[in-house]
């Protein structure tokens, strides 16, 4: 099977949508961890 046939098969199976969904999920999880790391080590600000 040539490369074009593989791309057609890839698109017909719906794998591009699945791949994009998984990539988005990974990005969202990494953002959550980055935010937790930023907020976990902030100095405490006590109100006077």
Order of alpha helices (4+ residues) and beta strands (2+ residues): alpha-alpha
